[in-house]
């Protein structure tokens, strides 16, 4: 009896499993048939922009700094004390405005001294001219006197031979003759060198006159004036300072010669040079959020090693009244128009070389050549491209989709 119970207890789980399998098979065979729903392909919502193929002017954006080729450092030309400094840093000074005044008392004394030297030399020359006239007159008299002495010596020699004259008288006459010859020689030398002495005096007069003129010129330099309409960048002295020749006083720059120096990248050099040689270059500049009118003046004469472009100098033609040297400037240069080009929003460009056109609610990839930047019809900046496969009126996706691919289904929505 116990054995039969053990067998029943062993077979009971298998019986339950068999019953469950039978019930599952019955349910499977008697299930209701439900039709399968088809999976609908997802359509990505996108916005588009209409393509317009035309000639568009590329936009070259540059950055630079305000500078001026006419920056002057005014220096002292004389040694003097600083009497007054009307100049103030940041002021705008018209041409010929006094910026610094030096004390002129020492210079006036020097000028008086030079005038006195000149008067003295003029008087010396007049005296020398009179002496030369006198020497020329005295030469004749000295010659006559020598002839008289010669005859006297000859007479005394004759008398001495006949012993009618003493030897002492003859000696005295001969001494007088020798002295007269010496006096005549000196007088003739004075007459012969008259022109040289006058030339020496004339040279001293010229030097004295030059020193007088220099002293007068130094006196005119006590007032340091602005050489042009300028803005004062720095004042380097104050009243009471002692300055010498060459010592800087004021640094300023011409506000009518302001320029903006900006580096033009290599790809923009050729079209910019062509535009400069042709109809000119249209430039829009901004300094401290204020617009300034610019004109391309020239290119720099040299470029640093490793520099990716060449500096261009843009002349400020209007709006430069408040510009300060060294300020940062943003420039937009319009280059010659590119034919058969298209301006698209930046977000329409994928990987810098492809866009997607919408054809029958699907995205179609189109390769493009990037030409730079340009202004769109609404005044905003966009990317300038060229693509032979695109035509005016085509719709290009301008929504960035991470899953973007050729053939992707899309749904165009309103802006």
C-alpha positions as CSV (number, residue, x, y, z in Angstrom):
1,X,0.0,0.0,0.0
2,X,2.8,2.4,0.8
3,X,4.5,1.5,-2.4
4,X,1.4,2.4,-4.5
5,X,1.2,5.8,-2.7
6,X,4.8,6.5,-3.5
7,X,4.2,5.9,-7.2
8,X,1.1,8.1,-7.2
9,X,3.1,10.9,-5.5
10,X,5.8,10.6,-8.1
11,X,3.5,10.7,-11.1
12,X,1.3,13.6,-9.8
13,X,3.6,16.4,-11.0
14,X,3.9,15.0,-14.5
15,X,0.1,14.7,-14.7
16,X,-0.3,18.3,-13.8
17,X,2.3,19.3,-16.5
18,X,0.5,17.3,-19.1
19,X,-2.9,18.9,-18.2
20,X,-1.4,22.4,-18.5
21,X,0.1,21.6,-21.9
22,X,-3.2,20.3,-23.1
23,X,-5.0,23.4,-22.0
24,X,-2.4,25.6,-23.7
25,X,-2.7,23.7,-27.0
26,X,-6.5,24.1,-26.7
27,X,-6.3,27.9,-26.2
28,X,-3.8,28.2,-29.2
29,X,-6.1,26.3,-31.5
30,X,-9.2,28.2,-30.5
31,X,-7.6,31.8,-30.6
32,X,-9.2,34.6,-32.6
33,X,-7.5,35.9,-35.7
34,X,-6.5,39.7,-35.3
35,X,-5.3,41.4,-38.6
36,X,-1.7,43.0,-38.3
37,X,-1.5,46.8,-38.5
38,X,1.1,48.0,-41.1
39,X,4.1,50.1,-39.8
40,X,4.0,53.7,-41.1
41,X,7.3,55.3,-42.0
42,X,8.1,58.4,-39.9
43,X,8.2,61.8,-41.7
44,X,10.6,64.3,-40.1
45,X,9.3,67.9,-39.8
46,X,11.6,70.3,-41.6
47,X,11.6,73.9,-42.9
48,X,13.0,74.8,-46.3
49,X,14.3,77.8,-48.2
50,X,13.8,78.5,-51.8
51,X,16.9,78.5,-54.1
52,X,17.7,81.6,-56.2
53,X,20.5,81.2,-58.7
54,X,22.0,84.6,-59.5
55,X,25.1,86.7,-59.2
56,X,25.9,87.3,-55.6
57,X,28.7,89.3,-54.0
58,X,30.8,87.3,-51.6
59,X,31.3,88.8,-48.1
60,X,34.8,88.9,-46.6
61,X,34.8,89.5,-42.9
62,X,38.0,91.0,-41.4
63,X,39.2,92.2,-38.1
64,X,41.8,94.9,-37.6
65,X,42.9,97.8,-35.5
66,X,42.8,101.6,-35.9
67,X,46.1,103.3,-36.6
68,X,47.5,106.3,-38.4
69,X,50.5,106.8,-40.6
70,X,50.9,110.4,-39.3
71,X,51.7,109.9,-35.6
72,X,54.1,112.6,-34.5
73,X,56.1,113.1,-31.3
74,X,56.8,116.8,-30.9
75,X,60.1,117.5,-29.2
76,X,61.9,120.5,-27.7
77,X,64.3,122.2,-30.1
78,X,66.0,124.3,-27.4
79,X,67.0,124.1,-23.8
80,X,64.5,125.9,-21.7
81,X,62.0,125.6,-18.8
82,X,58.4,124.7,-19.6
83,X,56.2,127.7,-19.0
84,X,52.7,126.5,-19.8
85,X,51.1,123.3,-21.2
86,X,47.7,124.1,-22.7
87,X,47.4,120.6,-24.3
88,X,45.4,117.9,-22.6
89,X,45.4,114.2,-23.4
90,X,42.4,113.3,-25.6
91,X,41.8,116.8,-26.8
92,X,41.3,117.6,-30.5
93,X,43.6,120.3,-31.6
94,X,43.3,122.3,-34.9
95,X,46.4,123.0,-36.9
96,X,48.7,125.6,-35.5
97,X,47.2,125.4,-32.0
98,X,49.8,126.1,-29.2
99,X,50.3,122.9,-27.2
100,X,53.4,123.7,-25.1
101,X,55.1,127.1,-24.3
102,X,58.7,127.4,-23.2
103,X,60.3,130.2,-21.2
104,X,62.0,132.6,-23.6
105,X,64.1,134.7,-21.3
106,X,67.4,132.8,-21.8
107,X,66.8,132.7,-25.5
108,X,66.3,136.5,-25.7
109,X,69.6,137.0,-23.8
110,X,71.4,134.8,-26.3
111,X,69.9,136.7,-29.2
112,X,71.0,140.0,-27.7
113,X,74.5,138.6,-27.3
114,X,74.6,137.4,-30.9
115,X,73.4,140.8,-32.1
116,X,76.2,142.5,-30.1
117,X,78.8,140.2,-31.6
118,X,77.6,141.0,-35.1
119,X,77.7,144.8,-34.4
120,X,81.3,144.4,-33.1
121,X,82.5,142.5,-36.2
122,X,80.9,145.0,-38.5
123,X,82.8,147.8,-36.7
124,X,86.0,145.8,-37.0
125,X,85.5,145.4,-40.7
126,X,85.0,149.2,-41.2
127,X,88.2,149.9,-39.2
128,X,90.1,147.4,-41.4
129,X,88.8,149.0,-44.6
130,X,90.1,152.4,-43.4
131,X,93.4,150.8,-42.4
132,X,93.8,149.3,-45.9
133,X,93.1,152.6,-47.6
134,X,95.7,154.3,-45.3
135,X,98.3,151.6,-46.0
136,X,97.9,152.0,-49.7
137,X,98.4,155.8,-49.3
138,X,101.4,155.3,-47.0
139,X,103.2,152.9,-49.4
140,X,104.0,155.8,-51.7
141,X,105.2,158.0,-48.9
142,X,107.3,155.2,-47.5
143,X,108.8,154.6,-50.9
144,X,109.7,158.3,-51.3
145,X,111.2,158.4,-47.9
146,X,113.4,155.4,-48.7
147,X,114.6,157.0,-51.9
148,X,115.6,160.1,-49.9
149,X,117.5,158.0,-47.4
150,X,119.2,156.1,-50.3
151,X,120.4,159.4,-51.7
152,X,121.6,160.6,-48.3
153,X,123.5,157.4,-47.7
154,X,125.1,157.7,-51.2
155,X,126.1,161.4,-50.5
156,X,127.6,160.5,-47.1
157,X,129.6,157.7,-48.7
158,X,131.1,160.1,-51.2
159,X,131.9,162.6,-48.5
160,X,133.4,159.9,-46.3
161,X,135.8,158.8,-49.1
162,X,137.0,162.4,-49.4
163,X,137.0,162.6,-45.5
164,X,134.4,165.4,-45.4
165,X,132.0,163.3,-43.4
166,X,132.5,161.3,-40.2
167,X,131.9,157.5,-40.3
168,X,129.3,157.9,-37.5
169,X,127.1,160.0,-39.7
170,X,127.3,157.4,-42.4
171,X,126.4,154.6,-39.9
172,X,123.4,156.5,-38.7
173,X,122.2,157.1,-42.2
174,X,122.6,153.5,-43.1
175,X,120.6,152.4,-40.0
176,X,117.8,154.8,-41.0
177,X,117.9,153.3,-44.5
178,X,117.6,149.8,-43.1
179,X,114.7,150.7,-40.8
180,X,112.9,152.4,-43.7
181,X,113.3,149.4,-45.9
182,X,111.7,147.3,-43.1
183,X,108.9,149.7,-42.7
184,X,108.2,149.8,-46.5
185,X,108.2,146.0,-46.6
186,X,105.7,145.8,-43.7
187,X,103.5,148.4,-45.4
188,X,103.6,146.5,-48.7
189,X,102.8,143.2,-46.9
190,X,99.8,144.9,-45.2
191,X,98.6,146.1,-48.6
192,X,99.1,142.7,-50.3
193,X,97.2,140.8,-47.5
194,X,94.3,143.3,-47.3
195,X,91.9,141.1,-49.3
196,X,92.7,138.0,-47.1
197,X,92.0,140.0,-43.9
198,X,88.7,141.2,-45.3
199,X,87.8,137.7,-46.3
200,X,88.5,136.5,-42.7
201,X,86.4,139.3,-41.3
202,X,83.6,138.5,-43.8
203,X,83.7,134.8,-42.7
204,X,83.5,135.8,-39.1
205,X,80.6,138.1,-40.0
206,X,78.8,135.3,-41.8
207,X,79.2,133.0,-38.8
208,X,78.1,135.6,-36.4
209,X,75.1,136.4,-38.6
210,X,74.2,132.6,-38.7
211,X,74.5,132.4,-35.0
212,X,72.2,135.5,-34.7
213,X,69.7,133.9,-37.1
214,X,69.8,130.6,-35.2
215,X,69.2,132.4,-31.9
216,X,66.2,134.2,-33.6
217,X,64.9,130.9,-34.9
218,X,65.2,129.3,-31.5
219,X,63.2,132.1,-30.1
220,X,60.4,131.3,-32.5
221,X,60.4,127.7,-31.2
222,X,59.3,128.4,-27.7
223,X,55.7,127.8,-28.8
224,X,55.2,124.2,-29.8
225,X,52.2,124.0,-32.1
226,X,50.2,121.3,-33.7
227,X,51.4,120.6,-37.2
228,X,47.9,119.4,-38.4
229,X,44.4,118.8,-37.1
230,X,45.2,116.1,-34.5
231,X,44.1,114.3,-31.4
232,X,46.5,114.5,-28.5
233,X,47.5,110.9,-27.4
234,X,49.9,111.8,-24.6
235,X,51.3,114.8,-22.8
236,X,54.8,114.2,-21.5
237,X,55.8,117.4,-19.6
238,X,54.3,119.8,-17.1
239,X,55.0,123.4,-16.2
240,X,58.3,123.8,-14.5
241,X,60.1,120.9,-16.2
242,X,63.5,121.6,-17.7
243,X,63.8,120.2,-21.2
244,X,66.6,120.0,-23.7
245,X,66.8,119.6,-27.5
246,X,65.2,116.4,-28.7
247,X,63.2,115.7,-25.5
248,X,59.7,114.6,-26.3
249,X,56.8,116.9,-25.2
250,X,53.6,115.8,-26.8
251,X,52.5,112.8,-28.9
252,X,49.6,113.2,-31.3
253,X,48.1,111.8,-34.5
254,X,46.3,113.2,-37.5
255,X,42.6,112.5,-37.2
256,X,42.1,113.1,-40.9
257,X,44.6,110.3,-41.8
258,X,43.2,107.4,-39.7
259,X,43.4,103.9,-41.2
260,X,42.3,100.4,-40.2
261,X,44.9,97.7,-40.7
262,X,43.4,94.2,-41.2
263,X,44.9,90.9,-42.4
264,X,43.4,89.6,-45.6
265,X,43.5,85.8,-45.8
266,X,45.2,84.2,-48.8
267,X,41.9,83.2,-50.5
268,X,40.7,86.8,-50.5
269,X,43.8,88.5,-51.8
270,X,43.2,87.9,-55.6
271,X,39.6,89.0,-55.7
272,X,40.3,92.0,-53.5
273,X,43.2,93.1,-55.7
274,X,41.0,92.7,-58.8
275,X,38.2,94.7,-57.2
276,X,40.6,97.4,-56.2
277,X,41.9,97.7,-59.7
278,X,38.4,97.7,-61.1
279,X,35.3,99.3,-59.8
280,X,36.6,99.6,-56.3
281,X,35.8,97.8,-53.0
282,X,32.7,98.3,-50.9
283,X,33.6,98.2,-47.2
284,X,31.5,98.4,-44.1
285,X,33.3,99.0,-40.8
286,X,32.3,99.1,-37.2
287,X,34.4,100.4,-34.3
288,X,33.0,100.4,-30.8
289,X,29.6,99.6,-32.3
290,X,29.8,102.8,-34.3
291,X,29.7,102.6,-38.2
292,X,32.6,104.1,-40.1
293,X,33.0,104.7,-43.8
294,X,36.1,103.0,-45.3
295,X,38.0,102.8,-48.5
296,X,40.7,100.3,-49.4
297,X,43.8,102.4,-49.7
298,X,46.6,99.9,-50.3
299,X,48.3,96.7,-49.2
300,X,51.2,96.4,-46.8
301,X,54.7,96.2,-48.4
302,X,55.7,93.1,-46.5
303,X,54.2,90.2,-44.6
304,X,55.7,88.4,-41.6
305,X,57.0,84.9,-41.9
306,X,54.2,82.4,-41.3
307,X,51.5,85.0,-41.7
308,X,48.5,83.5,-43.5
309,X,47.8,86.7,-45.5
310,X,48.7,90.2,-46.2
311,X,47.7,93.3,-44.3
312,X,45.3,95.7,-46.1
313,X,45.0,99.4,-45.1
314,X,41.6,100.9,-45.2
315,X,41.3,104.7,-45.1
316,X,38.6,106.1,-42.8
317,X,36.6,108.5,-45.0
318,X,33.8,109.4,-42.5
319,X,32.9,108.7,-38.9
320,X,36.4,108.9,-37.6
321,X,36.0,111.9,-35.3
322,X,35.9,109.8,-32.1
323,X,38.2,107.0,-33.1
324,X,41.1,106.2,-30.9
325,X,44.3,104.5,-32.0
326,X,44.5,100.8,-31.2
327,X,40.8,100.2,-31.0
328,X,39.5,96.9,-32.5
329,X,37.5,97.1,-35.7
330,X,35.2,94.7,-37.5
331,X,35.1,95.0,-41.3
332,X,32.8,93.5,-44.0
333,X,34.2,93.7,-47.6
334,X,32.0,93.0,-50.6
335,X,33.9,91.3,-53.3
336,X,33.1,91.1,-57.0
337,X,29.9,89.1,-57.7
338,X,30.1,85.3,-58.3
339,X,27.9,84.3,-61.2
340,X,25.4,81.4,-60.8
341,X,25.8,81.3,-57.1
342,X,23.3,80.7,-54.3
343,X,23.0,82.2,-50.8
344,X,21.6,79.7,-48.2
345,X,21.2,79.9,-44.4
346,X,24.1,78.5,-42.5
347,X,22.0,75.7,-41.1
348,X,21.2,74.4,-44.6
349,X,24.8,73.3,-45.1
350,X,25.9,69.8,-44.0
351,X,29.6,68.9,-43.5
352,X,30.6,72.1,-45.4
353,X,30.0,70.4,-48.8
354,X,26.4,69.1,-49.2
355,X,22.8,70.2,-48.9
356,X,19.5,68.4,-49.1
357,X,16.8,69.2,-51.7
358,X,13.2,68.1,-51.0
359,X,11.8,66.1,-53.9
360,X,8.4,64.2,-53.4
361,X,8.6,64.6,-49.6
362,X,12.1,63.0,-49.5
363,X,15.6,64.4,-49.0
364,X,17.9,64.3,-51.9
365,X,21.6,65.0,-51.3
366,X,23.3,67.6,-53.5
367,X,27.0,68.4,-53.5
368,X,27.9,72.1,-53.4
369,X,31.0,74.2,-53.7
370,X,31.4,76.7,-50.9
371,X,32.4,80.2,-52.0
372,X,32.3,82.0,-48.7
373,X,29.6,84.3,-47.2
374,X,27.1,86.7,-48.6
375,X,24.1,88.7,-47.7
376,X,20.6,87.1,-48.1
377,X,17.6,89.0,-49.4
378,X,16.4,89.6,-45.8
379,X,19.7,91.3,-44.9
380,X,21.0,88.4,-42.9
381,X,24.3,86.7,-43.6
382,X,24.4,83.3,-45.2
383,X,26.7,80.8,-46.9
384,X,27.5,81.4,-50.6
385,X,27.7,78.2,-52.6
386,X,27.6,77.0,-56.2
387,X,25.9,73.8,-57.4
388,X,25.0,72.8,-60.9
389,X,22.3,70.4,-59.7
390,X,20.3,73.2,-58.0
391,X,18.0,75.5,-59.9
392,X,15.9,78.5,-59.0
393,X,12.8,77.5,-57.2
394,X,14.2,74.3,-55.6
395,X,13.4,73.8,-51.9
396,X,16.4,73.1,-49.7
397,X,16.1,71.8,-46.2
398,X,17.4,74.3,-43.6
399,X,16.7,72.2,-40.6
400,X,19.6,70.3,-39.1
401,X,18.6,66.6,-38.7
402,X,21.0,64.2,-37.0
403,X,19.7,61.3,-39.1
404,X,19.9,63.2,-42.4
405,X,20.4,60.9,-45.3
406,X,19.5,60.6,-49.0
407,X,15.9,59.4,-49.3
408,X,14.8,60.3,-45.8
409,X,11.1,61.1,-45.7
410,X,10.3,64.6,-44.5
411,X,7.3,66.8,-43.9
412,X,7.7,70.5,-44.8
413,X,6.2,72.8,-42.1
414,X,5.7,76.5,-42.1
415,X,8.5,78.8,-40.8
